[in-house]
Amino acid sequence: MLVSIIGAGRMARGIATRSLAGGHTVRLIDRSHKKAVDLADELRRASPGEPGEVEASDAIGVEDADVVVLALPHPAGVEVVADYGTALTGSVLVDISNPVDFSTLDSLTVPPGTSAAELIAAEAAPGAPVVKAFNTTLAGTLLTGRVAGQPLDVLIAGDDAEAKLTVAELASSGDLRPLDVGPLRRARELEGLGLLNITIQEPLGLNWSSAIKIIS
């Protein structure tokens, strides 16, 4: 699978690490090409034995991707999808954002009754289905894919069944546990859960190394 990741921050690093572990080809795209190059070099050094391949790319790197991960804060994902337009047709778009008001850490910045993922879907070109995933996993935990010996749960929401299966395959190939939680509107609850996950880190002394796990 060809996975293009737009963004070169900590979440991009974590998702790229798991993608490489799954044997996928990763392209890194960032406004700062140097950041993309530096991250690609870092990933090669950190994972010399992984079966996947990684390279830095420019914007054209999205055009034949199976999956395009929007490793961007809200609302940058909305803006990027609008800018890329039909170049994204044929790719599954993965929104990982949590639209948190970081000035207060007390609310989401999207209007009630919607989500960042739904706003991205409204801008996406036909043939570029949007899936919400990875927003409830913390960047550092993705480097190993496990917390307390348990694989991370990746909660997946979307309206396109095939697109969700593609994202589930990406997650499971990197030793994560994908869980389909329903249609794209469930992204509203996932983003609320993402906000909760962020706000409890300091009070509970979790040090950004915790995981949300569903157990039965």
N, C-alpha and C positions, 0 to 999 in steps of 0.2 A: 504494500500500500504506500502511496506517496502522500505524505503529510506535510503541508505547508503551514508554518506557524508565523502569524503576523504579530510581531512583538519580540523583544529579546530580554525580558525581565525574568524574575524568579519563577513565575508560573510557566513561562515559555521553557525555561531550563528544565523544570520538573516534568512537564508533559513530553518534551523532547527526549528526556532520559528514559521514560517508560516506553516511548515509541521506538527508540533504538533497541531497547531490550526485547521488544516484540519483533524485531527484524525488519522494521519499516525504514523507508528512505525519508529523511527529514530535510526540508528546506526552511531556512530561517530568513525572515524578511523584516526589516525595521527601517524607520525613517533615517536612522543613523546606520549606514551600511557597516561602519566599523564595529558597532555594537553586535551586529549579526555575525560578522567575521570572528570577533573575539569569542562570542558564545559558541560558535561552531568549533573553534579551536579548543576551547575548554572542554566541550563534550567529547571530542576525540581523545583528549588526554585522560579524561575521567573514565571513559568506557572503551578502552582499547580492544577488549575482547568481544564487544557486543556485535551481533550480526547485522544491525542496521547501518546505514550510511547517513552522514549529515554534511550539509553545505550551506553557505550563505548565498542568498539570491537577491535579485531586485524584484520589483513588483510583478514582473512577468512570470515569476515562480508560482503564481497561483493558478495559472491558466489550465494546467493539466492535472491538478491535484485531485486526489480522491477525497481528501478531507482538508479543509482550511480552518485552522484553529485561530480564533480571534483572542489572542492572549493580551487583551487591552482593557484598560479601565473604561467604565461607562462615562460619557457617551461616545468615546472614540470608536467603538465597534460599529455604531450606527453610521457615523461619518465615513468610516473606511468602506463599509459595504456599499453605501451610496456612491462613493468615488469609484470603486472598482466596477460597479455595474455588471454588465453581461460577462465580464472576464471570469466571474465566479460561477457562471452557469455550468452545471454538471458536477459541481463540488458540494459536499456536505459541509455546511458552516456550523462550527461549534462555538457557542458563546459561553465563556467561562466567567463572565464579569459578575460582580456584586455591586449594584448601584448604591453604595453606602454614602451617606453624608458624613465625610470624614472630619468635618469641623466639630461635630457633636457626637458621632458614633451612636446616634439615637434614632435614626430613621433612614428610609430609602429615599432616593431622589427621583424615582419615577412616579408618575401620577397613580393614584389608587386605581385598582382594576386593570393594571397592565404590568409589564415587566420589561427589563432591558432586552431580553430575548425576543419578545413580541414586537418591540420597536425595531429591532434589527430585521426581523422577518418582514415587517411592513416595507422596508427599504430594499430588501434582497430582490435580485433579478429572478424571473421565472426559472425554475429548474435548479435553484440553489436552496434546498430545504435547510431550515435552521433547527439545531438541536441544542438544548441546554445541558451542559455537563461540566464536571470538574469544579464547579463553583463552591462546592462544600468540602473540597479537599484542599489542604494547606500546602503551599509550595514546597517546604522543606521535606514533608512526608512523602512526596512523590519521588524523591531521589532514590529511596529504597522500595517504595510502594507498600510499606507495612508499618503498622504501629502495634506495639505489644505482641508481635508475632502474628498479627492478623492482617490479611490483605485489605487495602483501602476499598471502601465502597464508593463507586462512581454512580451517582443518581442521575438518570437520563430522562429528559422530557422532550417530546416533539410530536408533530402531527404526521410525519412521514415514517411509516413503519420500517421501510428499507434503510432510510437514513439512520434511524436509531440502531438498527442491527449493525450498520457499519461502525458507528461509534462504540457499540458494545464490543465488537471484534477488536477494535483498537485498544480498548481498555483491557480486555481479557488477555490479549497477546502480551501485554506488559505486566501480567501477574496481578491485575486488579480485578475487583468483582463488580461488574456492571449490573445495575438494577433499573429496569424500566418503570418509571413512576407515573407514566401517563402522558397526556397531550401537552402541547407547548404551554398552555395556560397554567400548568403546574409549576412552570418557572417562577410564578409569583411566590409560591410557597418555598421553592428552593432558594430564591433570593432572600426571603425572610430568614430562612435557616442559615444562609451564609452570613447574614448580619449578626444573628445570634452567636454563631461560631466565632466571629471576630470579637464581639463584645465580651465574651466570657474568658478570653485568653488571659488577660491580666488579673481579673478578680480571682480566678481559680488557679493561677500560677501555672498555666499549661505550657507557656513558653513556645507557642506556635508549633507544638509537636504532637497535638492531639488528633483524633479522628472521630468522625461521626459514623457509627456502626449500627446496622440493623441486624438484630439477632432474634431468632425464633426457636 
